[in-house]
């Protein structure tokens, strides 16, 4: 999207470099990615960077509303509520489509957001390997707010581990070795210094949790939570005996599971911004639009695009039995702005925040990108295309323009 940088990158690209890049990631993380990594990063011009940051901060302002917990009280299904919810999420990620405005300029449009961590450790591994194997201009950065790689990991360690001994903090997932994101678990262990365990590895004694570390029963004081609790509920009967995480336990959550639902598609109807498509809870829709082709229907409780209806019809809406669990959102038109050797691609940019307990508002620190040549964005789609998949952005900033 920065023409000169894009042209230079495409000219320097070779498949040999790309394979060395992938091998560099594998050597760094200790495992190959279980999803497709794109051949290119996304180069974001200063004008779009400014709009992305503005859009994020407008969304953060809504999350900072004194009544935010009140307006999102129905966001958490009763059966999925977890005790000991804290005052704010430690992680927020916000996904935007890159679109074109009527004047031809680029602008973001909100797609999704989550009060939940993404691949914070791995995204820096990827960015570093792009710099190692390709000529990325030095004035472009994958970080925000003036931080560098050392400061980035220090911030993450301080927030995830805090004042606990690292062995008393665990990354918790369901069957972590089977997850497509497991490369991030390996990178988290390497750079943050905590252990990844499965929910079936937890041992409960009263309200306390333990796990076996090298055969020694070790207290779990903090959980860096990577479990999506509605997925856990669906899988629960097929798992071996495991701790019930929906009870009151003597443990600190980073991030507490309830925030996954509070900051989600559920929040979108409350946000009013030029960078947020208009959205309504389906049961509160004042009148059915006559141009349904310009809308998309999304279930509130789903993950990775499951259940989304892109080509909406009146019958689709009439057949929904639980309209309170759906939103109707104005459709976003992705712009094919990334030039590749075999056709232009569209992209989505994830802006990654942390929210330490000692800061008044979340802090933007990193990013993630997804590149696609199909109708759906995500690492599980377009598997036969090239120059698509998971990626990261390098941003240009106004003072450097």
N, C-alpha and C positions, 0 to 999 in steps of 0.2 A: 504493500500500500504506500510505501515511500518509493516512487518510481526508480530513482537512481540506485537505491540499495537493492531493490528487487531485481533490476536488470543485472547488476553486478553479481548478485548471489546466483542467479540462474546460469550465468555464463561460467562461473567457477565450479558449479556443481558437477560431480561425477558420481557414478554408482559406487566406485571404489571408496571415495570419501564417505559416502553414506554408510557403507558397510563398516568402515573403520569407526564411524560415529556410533553405530549400533553396538559394535564390539566394545567401544569405550564405555558405553552405558552399562553393558553387561559386566564388565570388569569392575566398574565402580560400585555397582549395586550388589554384585555377587550372584546375579540371576538375570536372565533375559526377560524382557517385558512380555506379558501374556496378551498384549494388545498391540495393534499396529501403531508405530511411531512415524509421523510424517517426515518426508524428506526435507522439509523446510520449517523454519520458525515463521512467525508473523511479524512484520515490521510495521509498527503503528506510528503514523505521523503525529506531530505535536498537536495539531488541531483536534484529532480524534482522542488523543490522550487526555486533553483538557476536558472534553465532553464526557469521557468515561469516568473520570474522577468526579466531575460535577454530578453526574447521574448517581454514582455511588453515595456521595455525601448527602444527596437529597433523600435517598432511601434510608441511610443511617439516621437522618433526622426524624424519620417516622418511627424507627426502632427506639429512639431516645424519648419518644413521647411519654410523659408520666403515666398515661393510661394504657400503655402498650399491652401490658399483661391483661388488662380488662378487655380490650377489644379483640384479643386473641385467645380468650378463655375457652372458646369452643374449638380451637384449632387442634387440641390434643384429644384424640378419642379416649373416652373414659377408661377403657380397658388397657390403654397404653401409657397412662400417666405413671410417672416414677417419682417417689418421694424425694425430698431434700433438693428441690429446684433452687438454683441460686439466682442472683439478681440479673445476670446477663450471660450471653454465650461467650465462650472464649474464642470461638471461630465463627466467621461469617464468610460465605462465598456467594458471589453475585454474578450471574451469567447474562451476557449480552450478545445479541446478534449484531453483526456489522451490516448496516443498511445504507442506502443512498437517499438523501433528501431531494426535494423537488429541484433544488438548485444544483444538484450533482455532488454536493459535499457529503462526506461520510458522517454517520451518526450512529450511536448505539441504541438498541431497543432491548429492554429487559425481557428475558426469557424465563428465568427461574432464579431462586435464591434459597440458601439453606443455612440454618444455624448449626453447622456441622463441618468438621474438617474435611479437606480434600487431600491431595497428594503433596503435602507441604514439603516433605524431605525430597521426594523424587523430582519435583519440578525444578529444584535448583541443580540436581544432578544433570538433568537434561539440558538446562541452559548452559551449564559449564561445558558439557560435551559439544554443544553447538559451537561455542567459542573456541574450543580446542581444535576442532576438525574443519571449521569453515571460517571465513574472514568476516566476522561480524564487526561493524564499525564500533569503535570504542565509545563514542558518545551516546550510543543506544544502551539502555539498561533494562534488565528483567526485574529490577527492584524499584521500590518507591521510597519516598521520604528520606532520601540520602543514605540509606543503609547499604552495606556491602555484605559479602557472603559471611564473614565472621560475625558481624552484628546480627545477621539474619538467624543463624543457628543459635546464637546466644539468647536472642529474644524467644525463640521456640523452646529452648531448654529451660529458661527461667519460668515460662508460663506452664509448660507441661510437667516439669519435675518440681519446680518451686524449691521449697526447703526440705523436701523429702529425700531420703537416700534413693538413688536411681533404681536400686533393686526392689523398692517398694512401690514403684510406678510401672504399670503394664499397659501395653497397647492391646485392647480387647476386641476380638472379632469372632464371628462364627466361621469355623473351618477356614482359618486364614490362608492355609496353603492352597485352597481351592478358589480363592478370590482373584479376579483379574487384576486387582490393584495390589497384589502381594509384593510387587517390586518396591512399592513405597514402604511396606512394612520392613523390608530388608534395609532400605536406606534410612529409615527412622531409627532402627537399632544401631546402625553404624554412626550416625551423626548426632542423634539425641541421646543415645546410651540407655535405652530401656528395652525390655523384652516383650515380644509379641506372644500372646497366649490365646487359646480358644476358650470360649465360655465353659466348655466341658472340663477345662483344667482348673477351674476355681474350686476351692474348698471352703465351705461355710462352717463357722463355729459361732453360734449366737448371731450377733449382727456383724461380726468380723469376717473378712475374706482373706484367704491365703492361696498360695500356689507353691508347687515344688520347684525350687531353683537348685539345680545340680543335686537333687535329692534332699534338699533342706527346705522345710516348711517355712515360707516367707510371707509376712504380712503384706496385703495389698492396701495401701493408703490412698492411692490415686489411680483412676482409670482414664487413660487416653482413649476415649470411646470411639470405635469405628463400627459399632453395631447399629443398624437401622432397625428399630424395634418392631415395626409392623412386619418386616421380613423375618425377624426372630420369631415372632408369634406364629407366622405361617410355617416355619421350619421346625418349631419346637417339638412336635410329636415325633418327628423323625430323628431327633438327636438322642444320643446317649444321655443318661441321667446328668442333670446340670442344675446349677444354682438358679433360683427364681430372682431375676433382677428387678422385678416390679415391687419388691418389698422394701421396707426401710432398712438400709444397710449402712454400716459405719464406714463409708467410703466417699471420697470426693471425686466428682465427675468433671472431666475436661473433654469435651463440653457435655453438660447435662443433657440427657436424651430428650427432655421435653422441648428444648429449643429447636430441634429438627422440625417440629411441627409448627411452632409459633412463627418462625422465620422460614417461610415456604411460599408456595403458590397461594396459601391462605391469606398472606399479607398483601398481595398485589392489589386487590380492590381498594385498599386504604391509601395507596400511593398515587399522588397526582403530580406528574412530571411529564415534560415533553418526551422524555426518554423511556417512559413506561406505557405500554399499550393499555388502553382502557379494558378493565376487567370487571365482571360482575359474578357474585355468587349466583348459581343457576336458579336457586329458589327465590332470589330477590330480583330477578330480571324483570324490569317494568313491562317490557313488551318484546316479543320475539322479533329480532331484526329480519328485514326482508332480504338482506344481502348476506345470508349465512356463509356464502363462499368466502367472505372476508373475515371469518372467525375460525377459531380453533377451540375444541372442547377438551378440557383437561380434568382428570380426577385429582382431588386434593391429596389423596394418599396413594402415591405411586412413586416409583424411582426409575431413573434412566429412561424416561419417555414411555414407560409401559402404560397402555390404556388410553393414550392421547388419540383423539379423533381429529384428523386434519381436514378432511372434506366433510364438513358438518351438514346434516340435513335436519329438517323438522322432525322426521321420524326418530333420528338419533336422540334428539332432546326429549321427545315424548316417551321414548322407551326407557329413559333413566328413572329408576325407582327411588333413588336417594339424591335428589337434586341439591340438597344441602352439602353434599360431598363433591360437588363439581363447580368449576368456574368456566364461564364463557369469556374468551379473550380475543380481542381484535388481532387478526393474523398479522404476523411480522413477515416482511418480505426481505429475505437475505439477499445481499448484493454479491455477485460473483467477482470479488475484487482482488483475489490472489491469482496472479498470473503463473501458470505452470507450463511445462513443455507440452502437455497434452490437454490443454483446456483450462479455463479459469475455474477456481474453486471458491466456495463460500466458507465463512468461519464464524466461530463463536468464541468470545473471550470471557474467561472467568477471572474476576478480580478477587484476590484473596486477602482477607483481613484477619488480624488477631485482636483480642481484646483483653489485655492483662488487667488484673484486678485493681492495679494502681493507676489506671488511666481513665479519664472521664468519658472517652469515646473510643470506638474501634480504630485501629491503625492499619492502613493499607500497606502491604509489604511485598506481595508477589502476584503471580498470575499463572493461568493455564489457558491453552487454546485447543480448539478442536477444528479440524479442517475437513471439508466434505465436498463431494461432487454429486451427491444425491439429495433427496428431499429431507432426509433425516440426518441430524447431527449426532455423532457419538462414535466411540471407538468400536462399537459392535456392528456398525453399518459400513457399506461401501468397501467391503473387504477385498474386492477384485480391482479397485482403482489404485492408482499410484498418486503420490503427493497428497495423501489424505491421512487422517488419523490424529492421535494425540500430539500436541506440540506445545510451544510456549511463545510468548511475545517478547520482543525487544522494543522498548518505547523511546520515542523522541519527546523531549520536553520543551516547553515554550522558550525558556531562557537559553536553550541550545539551538533553537531553530535558526 
